[in-house]
Amino acid sequence: MTFMEKVLKKNTPVWNECAATPFVRELRAGTLPMEKFKLYIIQDSIYLKHYARVYGKAIYHSTALREIQLYYSALGFVTDRESAVRLKYLTRFGMTDEDIELISPLAENQNYIDFMLGIAARGNACEILMAVLPCMLSYSYIFRKIAAEPGTPDSNYIDFIEDYAEDGYAESCEQWCGFADKKCSVLTRKEQDRVNRIFEKASYLELDFWKMAYGG
């Protein structure tokens, strides 16, 4: 079993908890109140700005051109594609990115942002990598899981669900797992334990984020 296979096996139960939250279940069913989805979109827009900053820090720590290109491609996905999806919904809500700048993160969001920025400020390349991966990988897992359930195509939120359930996104996640294997498999046992804890902590912060719209 590879390094990342072990990491994913350990954290899949946390992601299953994410998929079982009222927010995700109602998103899948199309019964999620729009006000709760709006809260999520606003908070996630705030989160993505800082998430992109962490990728910038990862690029700074990278020395190989291939690594820089890989991080840059992920940064492009965050700043272009993901932001475009959210901007579409913000437009429906009569909001702009400028409006988002005036809104404060909720506690669950702030905790996650502080965690990532803290790792980025003092961590090395592997630690930063393991802090940002749970967001990307868990979204692929969660949305592919719910997309496969009967009735999901009828959800009012199917466009949002399909954005993360598509094969292309899953293939990108596989590429990132391979990259993490290469980077982290050479670490000492103590270093691997540390990056494992970082990945697990980020996974639980993802769970808190999914609970956020319902007050934790």
URVENWO-V696238 format. One record per residue. RES is the residue in three letters. PHI is phi in degrees with one decimal (none if undefined). OMEGA is omega in whole degrees, -180 to 180 (NA if undefined). D_CENTER is the distance of its C-alpha to the mean C-alpha in whole Angstrom. Layout:
BEGIN
RES:PHI:OMEGA:D_CENTER, RES:PHI:OMEGA:D_CENTER
END
This chain:
BEGIN
MET:none:-179:24, THR:-72.9:179:22, PHE:-55.9:-177:20, MET:-71.2:176:17, GLU:-60.9:178:18, LYS:-66.7:180:19, VAL:-62.1:-178:16, LEU:-66.2:179:14, LYS:-60.7:-179:18, LYS:-70.2:-173:17, ASN:-98.7:178:14, THR:-57.2:177:14, PRO:-58.8:178:16, VAL:-67.1:180:14, TRP:-67.6:175:11, ASN:-65.5:175:15, GLU:-63.7:177:15, CYS:-59.7:-178:12, ALA:-66.2:-178:13, ALA:-94.0:179:17, THR:-66.7:178:16, PRO:-54.5:-178:18, PHE:-60.3:-177:16, VAL:-68.6:-180:14, ARG:-63.9:179:18, GLU:-73.6:174:19, LEU:-60.7:180:17, ARG:-63.3:-177:18, ALA:-78.1:-177:21, GLY:82.9:-178:21, THR:-102.0:-179:23, LEU:-63.9:177:20, PRO:-57.9:-176:22, MET:-59.7:180:21, GLU:-64.8:178:21, LYS:-72.5:177:19, PHE:-67.2:177:16, LYS:-60.8:178:18, LEU:-58.4:180:17, TYR:-61.3:-178:13, ILE:-60.0:179:13, ILE:-62.6:-178:15, GLN:-67.2:179:13, ASP:-69.7:176:10, SER:-63.7:176:12, ILE:-63.5:-179:13, TYR:-59.7:-175:9, LEU:-62.6:178:9, LYS:-60.2:-179:12, HIS:-76.1:175:12, TYR:-59.1:178:9, ALA:-64.2:178:11, ARG:-62.4:179:14, VAL:-67.3:176:12, TYR:-62.6:176:12, GLY:-60.6:178:16, LYS:-67.4:178:17, ALA:-64.3:177:16, ILE:-62.1:179:18, TYR:-60.8:-178:21, HIS:-79.9:-177:21, SER:-81.3:179:21, THR:-113.4:180:25, ALA:-88.4:-178:24, LEU:-60.2:-179:24, ARG:-61.8:178:22, GLU:-64.8:179:19, ILE:-60.7:180:20, GLN:-63.8:-179:20, LEU:-66.4:178:17, TYR:-64.6:-180:15, TYR:-64.3:179:16, SER:-64.8:178:15, ALA:-67.5:178:11, LEU:-63.2:177:12, GLY:-63.8:178:14, PHE:-63.0:-179:12, VAL:-66.1:-174:10, THR:-80.4:-177:13, ASP:-103.8:-173:15, ARG:-69.3:-178:14, GLU:-64.3:179:11, SER:-64.2:179:13, ALA:-65.5:178:16, VAL:-61.8:-179:14, ARG:-70.8:179:14, LEU:-63.1:177:17, LYS:-60.5:180:19, TYR:-73.5:177:18, LEU:-60.2:177:19, THR:-62.1:177:22, ARG:-62.2:-179:23, PHE:-86.1:-179:23, GLY:72.6:-177:25, MET:-122.6:177:23, THR:-128.1:175:22, ASP:-60.5:179:20, GLU:-64.8:177:23, ASP:-65.1:-179:22, ILE:-61.4:-178:19, GLU:-62.1:-177:20, LEU:-93.5:-176:23, ILE:-103.7:-180:20, SER:-86.9:176:19, PRO:-66.9:170:16, LEU:-71.2:-173:17, ALA:-56.2:-178:17, GLU:-63.2:179:14, ASN:-69.7:-180:12, GLN:-61.8:179:15, ASN:-61.0:-180:14, TYR:-67.9:179:11, ILE:-60.9:-179:12, ASP:-60.9:179:15, PHE:-62.1:-178:13, MET:-63.5:-179:11, LEU:-66.5:177:14, GLY:-65.2:177:17, ILE:-64.4:-179:16, ALA:-64.3:-177:16, ALA:-74.3:-175:19, ARG:-118.4:-174:21, GLY:-89.3:174:19, ASN:-96.7:-175:20, ALA:-59.8:-179:18, CYS:-68.0:180:17, GLU:-65.9:177:16, ILE:-63.2:179:13, LEU:-57.4:-177:12, MET:-76.3:175:11, ALA:-79.6:-176:10, VAL:-93.5:-175:7, LEU:-63.4:-178:7, PRO:-57.3:178:6, CYS:-61.9:-178:2, MET:-64.4:-174:4, LEU:-69.8:-179:7, SER:-68.2:178:6, TYR:-62.8:178:6, SER:-61.2:-179:9, TYR:-63.3:-176:11, ILE:-63.7:-174:11, PHE:-76.9:173:12, ARG:-70.3:179:14, LYS:-64.5:-177:15, ILE:-77.8:179:16, ALA:-65.4:-179:17, ALA:-82.1:-178:20, GLU:-81.7:179:21, PRO:-58.9:176:25, GLY:92.3:-178:25, THR:-58.4:179:21, PRO:-58.5:180:23, ASP:-89.7:-179:25, SER:-66.1:175:22, ASN:-64.3:-176:22, TYR:-108.0:-174:18, ILE:-62.0:179:18, ASP:-64.2:178:18, PHE:-68.9:-180:14, ILE:-62.6:-176:14, GLU:-65.6:-179:15, ASP:-61.4:-179:13, TYR:-103.4:-179:10, ALA:-91.3:-174:13, GLU:-68.7:-177:15, ASP:-62.9:-179:17, GLY:-60.3:178:16, TYR:-67.5:178:12, ALA:-62.7:179:13, GLU:-65.1:176:15, SER:-63.4:179:13, CYS:-65.3:176:11, GLU:-62.9:178:15, GLN:-62.6:179:16, TRP:-67.4:177:13, CYS:-64.2:177:14, GLY:-63.0:178:18, PHE:-63.9:179:17, ALA:-65.2:176:16, ASP:-58.1:-178:19, LYS:-64.0:-177:21, LYS:-72.5:-169:20, CYS:-97.6:-177:20, SER:-67.9:-179:23, VAL:-90.1:179:25, LEU:-70.7:174:24, THR:-70.2:180:27, ARG:-58.6:180:26, LYS:-64.2:179:26, GLU:-67.2:178:23, GLN:-64.6:178:21, ASP:-61.4:-179:21, ARG:-67.0:-179:20, VAL:-69.2:174:17, ASN:-62.9:179:17, ARG:-66.0:177:17, ILE:-63.1:179:14, PHE:-61.5:-179:12, GLU:-65.4:179:13, LYS:-60.7:179:13, ALA:-63.8:178:9, SER:-64.8:178:9, TYR:-70.2:175:12, LEU:-69.2:172:10, GLU:-61.9:179:7, LEU:-61.1:177:11, ASP:-60.9:-179:12, PHE:-64.5:179:10, TRP:-68.5:179:11, LYS:-84.9:-169:14, MET:-56.1:-176:15, ALA:-65.6:179:17, TYR:-106.1:174:19, GLY:79.6:176:20, GLY:82.7:NA:18
END
